[in-house]
Amino acid sequence: MVGPNHLNNWRENLKGFIVRKTTPSGIIADEGIRYWQERLLLVFVFAGASLGLFVYIPSVALCIKEDLWSVAVVDTIIYAWVAILFFCPSIPFLVRAITFCCIGYILGLVLLLTIGPSGGGPVWLFAFPIIVAILLGLRISLISLAVNAGTVIIIGILLQFGHMEWGYSTTNPVEKWIVIGLNFLLLNSIVTISIALISGGVQNLLKRQKSMLASLEKSEEKFRVLFEFAPDAYYLSSLEGTLIDGNIAAEKLLGHNKEELIGKNFLELKLLTSDQLPKALELLSKNLEGEATGPDEFILNRKNNETVLVEITTLPTEVGGQQIVLGIVRDVSERRRLEEQLRQSQKMEAIGTLAGGVAHDYNNALSVIIGFTQLTIDEVDPTGPLHDNLGEVLKAAKRATDITRQLLAFARKQPIAPKVLDLNENVESMLKMLRRLIGEDINLAWLPGASLWPVKMDPTQIDQILVNLCINARDAIENVGKLSIETSKVAIDKVYCADHDGFVPGEFVLLAVSDNGCGMDKEILGNIFEPFFTTKDIDKGTGLGLATVYGIVKQNNGSINVYSEPGKGTTIKIYLPRHEGDAVDVQDESVTEIPQGQGETILLVEDDLPVLNLASKILEGLGYTVLTSKKPDKVMGLAEEHPGKIHLLITDVIMPEMNGRELAERLQSLYPDIKCVFMSGYTADIIAHHGVLKEGVKFIQKPFSKRDLATTVRKALDEAKGSA
């Protein structure tokens, strides 16, 4: 098994040959060849101090017997030097090495001069440059060779002139010495230079190895840092799946420490569920073939019995001649959660866009149905069957109108008139109606928060939220139950927002509606805000209640959370942004009679002909003079041809040739004081910025009733008179 520990062992062994190291004698040798030079010197000195004793004793005895006292003294001095070098290893290496080499030279020279070439002198002189080459390198060995050559030449000169002779008779001593000396020097040079070159080559090789090792150490250190502190989980394993090593992220991801992981196969650790084993075995088979894999998704079992979704990428590689696998494990649970949230958000946005578009066309049709039905009801006998039939048509149309308004609320396209208000006061004004709505079997608890911050939103939207949530709670409770409405002040920080999608930090007013009904499972919770999604019977719900609440909350820059479990009830919490300002009293406007016209002239522009005919007929019936146009580009000519004053422009917002705002601006060039009323079954930025009406703009939402149109027109004309 190959891992970082094996790499460390290999590196330490190599360092023992290269880096500074303590010798058995306690002396620290230099790097590379010096370590071995130290050890060889110790061998030489040890041999001289121990084995040399057996040579020294008989040699001195022989010298004394032959009356060679000078040789005996030299031998004693030399042996003493060797003993000192052996017992004093603290002496610097160069001093000891040079001294030892000098001892060899002196010993050889003395023996050669006293005994002659037949004694041990030539051997010591021959060994002298070799030992120098081993201990001190090529350059100094060349000097030692020169010393030997000089010694040979000097002896030859002494022999030639009769200043020196050996203790035995020879013929032609000079010629013989020349032959002996030349052979000696040739052989000595070959051996010495060869050993010196080998020693130098070994030293250079070890230096390169040292450099490579240093580079390896740096690379391994970088690898170790990157491996250990990588954000993803890294592991090393055998091709068969036995774990060799893992980093800190791997420990955190799996909940196991390294001791529990290393040396065990992933099958033994039971990191994978049984249904994922075939996929894992396929991955192993690819690794055995030397093929990289991934990223592949797996669900891993953690030590605490939790599961985590991961992506695993593997790369077979070779370390120290053995094949291993480098694996990268990335936790993708959070990424999958965010992707799911994004998909859900995109789906809701797409549904909202579709809902808004459908509502626009639907409202045009409903305007015609409701308007002409109301006009027809006024003309038939109230006691006849036709009156009752038309009443049923009107009820169905109004129910369809409520559905389209809910679709617009979900799509955040509903025109609103926000006011700064106290949420507690609005909820309290609804309590009586809500109690009648949920019935006597359900206890309604009202828990208002103290000193509540004001919020800015349309009061009718608060009514919509409460009605929809209370109806849902009532339907979730079987027989007797409890429903509570609670308000409070809440400050949301960044930590909370990080774990809750759609939330932003800030101060909010909380509106919570809780029940002890049947509750919901996770599957239902994931779909409750989708339009037309319902768990009720077909005839008991449209599936627009919570979709409407969702749209209203988002339109007012709020957030919503739902907490529910099967059998444990449901709590829906709505967070509305705090408004810096004072709340105002919201008064209901009730119109007892339909206001009539006073002969004013109204210019009506609508590209949908049935709606144009309906609005024209209603306005003429109210006593107004009506100029109509289906095409916006014809309006300017119509206005210029009209001899009298035009008091009011009523125009659709979105039309093919020209939008309502552009038309109003052009018409104001002819009639600077003209007032405008915009109408639409759908809203645009011309009238509402993100669904909020601009100040001072009169707007009527399709489908509208006769009373709605009459009231809006009368109010616009009266304000014009007041400002004049």
DATA-V769554 format. One record per residue. N is the residue number from 0. PSI is psi in radians with two decimals (none if undefined). Layout:
n=<N:N>
psi=<PSI:PSI>
This chain:
n=<0:1:2:3:4:5:6:7:8:9:10:11:12:13:14:15:16:17:18:19:20:21:22:23:24:25:26:27:28:29:30:31:32:33:34:35:36:37:38:39:40:41:42:43:44:45:46:47:48:49:50:51:52:53:54:55:56:57:58:59:60:61:62:63:64:65:66:67:68:69:70:71:72:73:74:75:76:77:78:79:80:81:82:83:84:85:86:87:88:89:90:91:92:93:94:95:96:97:98:99:100:101:102:103:104:105:106:107:108:109:110:111:112:113:114:115:116:117:118:119:120:121:122:123:124:125:126:127:128:129:130:131:132:133:134:135:136:137:138:139:140:141:142:143:144:145:146:147:148:149:150:151:152:153:154:155:156:157:158:159:160:161:162:163:164:165:166:167:168:169:170:171:172:173:174:175:176:177:178:179:180:181:182:183:184:185:186:187:188:189:190:191:192:193:194:195:196:197:198:199:200:201:202:203:204:205:206:207:208:209:210:211:212:213:214:215:216:217:218:219:220:221:222:223:224:225:226:227:228:229:230:231:232:233:234:235:236:237:238:239:240:241:242:243:244:245:246:247:248:249:250:251:252:253:254:255:256:257:258:259:260:261:262:263:264:265:266:267:268:269:270:271:272:273:274:275:276:277:278:279:280:281:282:283:284:285:286:287:288:289:290:291:292:293:294:295:296:297:298:299:300:301:302:303:304:305:306:307:308:309:310:311:312:313:314:315:316:317:318:319:320:321:322:323:324:325:326:327:328:329:330:331:332:333:334:335:336:337:338:339:340:341:342:343:344:345:346:347:348:349:350:351:352:353:354:355:356:357:358:359:360:361:362:363:364:365:366:367:368:369:370:371:372:373:374:375:376:377:378:379:380:381:382:383:384:385:386:387:388:389:390:391:392:393:394:395:396:397:398:399:400:401:402:403:404:405:406:407:408:409:410:411:412:413:414:415:416:417:418:419:420:421:422:423:424:425:426:427:428:429:430:431:432:433:434:435:436:437:438:439:440:441:442:443:444:445:446:447:448:449:450:451:452:453:454:455:456:457:458:459:460:461:462:463:464:465:466:467:468:469:470:471:472:473:474:475:476:477:478:479:480:481:482:483:484:485:486:487:488:489:490:491:492:493:494:495:496:497:498:499:500:501:502:503:504:505:506:507:508:509:510:511:512:513:514:515:516:517:518:519:520:521:522:523:524:525:526:527:528:529:530:531:532:533:534:535:536:537:538:539:540:541:542:543:544:545:546:547:548:549:550:551:552:553:554:555:556:557:558:559:560:561:562:563:564:565:566:567:568:569:570:571:572:573:574:575:576:577:578:579:580:581:582:583:584:585:586:587:588:589:590:591:592:593:594:595:596:597:598:599:600:601:602:603:604:605:606:607:608:609:610:611:612:613:614:615:616:617:618:619:620:621:622:623:624:625:626:627:628:629:630:631:632:633:634:635:636:637:638:639:640:641:642:643:644:645:646:647:648:649:650:651:652:653:654:655:656:657:658:659:660:661:662:663:664:665:666:667:668:669:670:671:672:673:674:675:676:677:678:679:680:681:682:683:684:685:686:687:688:689:690:691:692:693:694:695:696:697:698:699:700:701:702:703:704:705:706:707:708:709:710:711:712:713:714:715:716:717:718:719:720:721:722:723>
psi=<2.26:2.23:-3.08:-0.59:-0.72:-0.69:-0.66:-0.73:-0.78:-0.74:-0.72:-0.69:-0.74:-0.67:-0.51:-0.43:-0.33:-0.85:2.98:2.44:2.60:2.23:2.91:-0.46:-0.01:-0.02:2.38:2.08:2.80:3.11:2.73:-2.26:-0.43:-0.60:-0.80:-0.56:-0.69:-0.81:-0.71:-0.69:-0.71:-0.67:-0.79:-0.81:-0.71:-0.78:-0.71:-0.63:-0.59:-1.07:-0.53:-0.39:-0.64:-0.36:-0.66:-0.79:-0.92:-0.56:-0.78:-0.71:-0.71:-0.71:-0.71:-0.70:-0.68:0.07:0.61:1.22:-0.54:-0.69:-0.68:-0.70:-0.78:-0.79:-0.72:-0.78:-0.76:-0.78:-0.65:-0.72:-0.79:-0.74:-0.73:-0.78:-0.60:-0.76:-0.03:1.23:-0.18:-0.22:2.37:2.59:-0.83:-0.69:-0.80:-0.72:-0.83:-0.72:-0.79:-0.71:-0.68:-0.67:-0.78:-0.74:-0.82:-0.74:-0.79:-0.73:-0.77:-0.79:-0.67:-0.71:-0.59:-0.65:-0.62:-3.12:-0.29:-0.16:-2.82:-0.02:-0.90:-0.60:-0.81:-0.68:-0.64:-0.72:-0.42:-0.99:-0.48:-0.79:-0.67:-0.76:-0.72:-0.78:-0.56:-0.08:3.12:-0.82:-0.85:-0.52:-0.59:-0.64:-0.73:-0.64:-0.70:-0.67:-0.79:-0.75:-0.73:-0.69:-0.79:-0.75:-0.77:-0.78:-0.70:-0.71:-0.77:-0.71:-0.67:-0.74:0.18:0.30:0.00:2.44:2.73:2.95:0.15:2.68:2.43:2.66:2.48:0.99:-0.59:-0.83:-0.75:-0.68:-0.60:-0.77:-0.82:-0.82:-0.73:-0.76:-0.72:-0.84:-0.66:-0.89:-0.73:-0.72:-0.78:-0.87:-0.77:-0.87:-0.66:-0.84:-0.71:-0.73:-0.73:-0.78:-0.77:-0.71:-0.75:-0.72:-0.76:-0.69:-0.78:-0.58:-0.73:-0.68:-0.65:-0.75:-0.73:-0.70:-0.71:-0.75:-0.70:-0.73:-0.75:-0.77:-0.76:-0.64:-0.74:-0.78:-0.74:-0.75:-0.83:-0.69:-0.85:-0.70:0.29:2.49:-0.51:2.80:2.19:2.51:2.72:2.40:2.87:2.93:-0.40:-0.06:0.19:2.20:2.33:-0.73:2.80:2.74:-3.08:-0.72:-0.59:-0.70:-0.78:-0.70:-0.77:-0.33:0.13:2.56:2.99:-0.66:-0.53:-0.27:-0.80:2.34:-0.04:2.59:2.60:-0.49:-0.67:-0.61:-0.22:0.83:-0.32:2.61:2.81:-0.59:-0.26:-0.08:-0.75:-0.71:-0.69:-0.68:-0.60:-0.69:-0.75:-0.69:-0.63:-0.69:-0.70:-0.49:0.06:0.36:2.30:2.68:2.84:3.12:2.37:2.45:2.36:2.72:1.98:2.52:2.14:2.96:-0.56:0.34:0.17:2.81:2.70:2.37:2.20:2.83:2.26:2.24:2.31:2.60:1.82:2.41:3.09:2.30:2.12:0.55:0.04:2.41:2.27:3.07:2.22:2.14:2.47:2.17:2.08:2.21:2.00:0.26:-0.83:-0.69:-0.72:-0.67:-0.76:-0.67:-0.71:-0.70:-0.71:-0.76:-0.72:-0.74:-0.75:-0.66:-0.78:-0.68:-0.72:-0.74:-0.69:-0.75:-0.75:-0.77:-0.73:-0.73:-0.74:-0.76:-0.63:-0.91:-0.62:-0.67:-0.61:-0.78:-0.72:-0.59:-0.76:-0.78:-0.88:-0.79:-0.91:-0.51:-0.75:-0.72:-0.67:-0.69:-0.66:-0.34:-0.18:2.90:2.10:-0.37:-0.09:2.85:-0.51:-0.61:-0.78:-0.70:-0.76:-0.55:-0.68:-0.68:-0.75:-0.68:-0.78:-0.69:-0.70:-0.63:-0.71:-0.61:-0.72:-0.68:-0.76:-0.64:-0.64:-0.67:-0.72:-0.64:-0.73:-0.72:-0.03:0.60:0.07:2.19:2.35:2.76:1.52:2.58:2.65:2.14:2.89:2.03:-0.64:-0.75:-0.71:-0.71:-0.77:-0.61:-0.31:-0.19:-0.75:-0.80:-0.67:-0.65:-0.67:-0.59:-0.73:-0.30:2.92:-0.37:-0.23:2.17:2.11:2.04:2.29:2.05:1.44:2.47:2.63:2.55:0.90:2.47:2.63:2.73:2.76:1.94:2.96:2.18:-0.59:-0.45:-0.61:-0.71:-0.75:-0.77:-0.87:-0.76:-0.84:-0.75:-0.67:-0.62:-0.75:-0.74:-0.73:-0.75:-0.40:-0.22:2.23:2.13:-2.09:2.45:-3.00:2.42:2.32:2.49:2.23:2.51:2.67:3.03:2.39:2.37:2.16:2.25:3.11:-0.55:-0.77:-0.72:-0.57:-0.50:-0.06:1.96:2.46:-0.02:2.60:2.62:2.61:-2.99:2.34:2.74:2.18:2.26:1.99:2.31:2.09:2.59:2.83:0.70:-2.68:-0.36:-3.14:2.64:3.10:-0.62:-0.76:-0.71:-0.54:-0.16:0.03:-0.42:0.00:2.38:2.42:0.13:2.16:2.61:0.02:2.94:2.75:-0.66:0.10:-0.06:2.57:-0.28:0.35:-0.08:-1.04:-0.49:-0.69:-0.80:-0.79:-0.83:-0.72:-0.78:-0.80:-0.62:-0.48:0.37:0.56:-3.05:2.79:2.45:2.49:2.21:2.11:2.55:2.55:2.22:-0.04:0.23:-3.06:2.47:2.18:2.12:2.22:2.24:1.97:2.35:2.42:2.41:2.32:1.61:2.99:2.51:2.68:2.73:2.34:2.06:2.39:2.39:2.10:2.24:2.05:-0.50:2.74:2.14:2.48:2.83:2.89:0.61:0.15:2.73:2.24:2.29:2.02:2.14:2.11:2.20:-0.28:1.94:-0.79:-0.72:-0.66:-0.81:-0.70:-0.91:-0.68:-0.75:-0.70:-0.81:-0.69:-0.63:-0.41:-0.07:0.34:2.69:2.18:2.21:2.22:2.62:2.34:-0.36:2.12:-0.57:-0.20:-0.12:-0.74:-0.73:-0.70:-0.73:-0.68:-0.58:-0.38:2.18:-0.47:-2.90:2.49:2.09:-0.54:2.45:2.19:2.07:2.56:2.66:-0.87:2.05:2.77:-0.94:-0.62:2.41:2.89:-0.65:-0.75:-0.70:-0.76:-0.71:-0.68:-0.72:-0.54:-0.30:-0.50:-0.68:1.49:-0.50:0.09:2.42:2.73:2.46:2.16:2.52:2.60:2.67:-0.01:2.67:2.76:2.98:-0.33:-0.71:-0.74:2.33:1.89:0.67:0.02:2.18:2.53:2.69:2.39:-0.04:2.24:2.28:2.43:2.25:2.27:2.56:2.53:2.70:3.02:-0.74:-0.74:-0.81:-0.77:-0.76:-0.79:-0.77:-0.76:-0.70:-0.73:-0.73:-0.67:-0.67:-0.62:-0.70:-0.69:-0.69:-0.50:none>
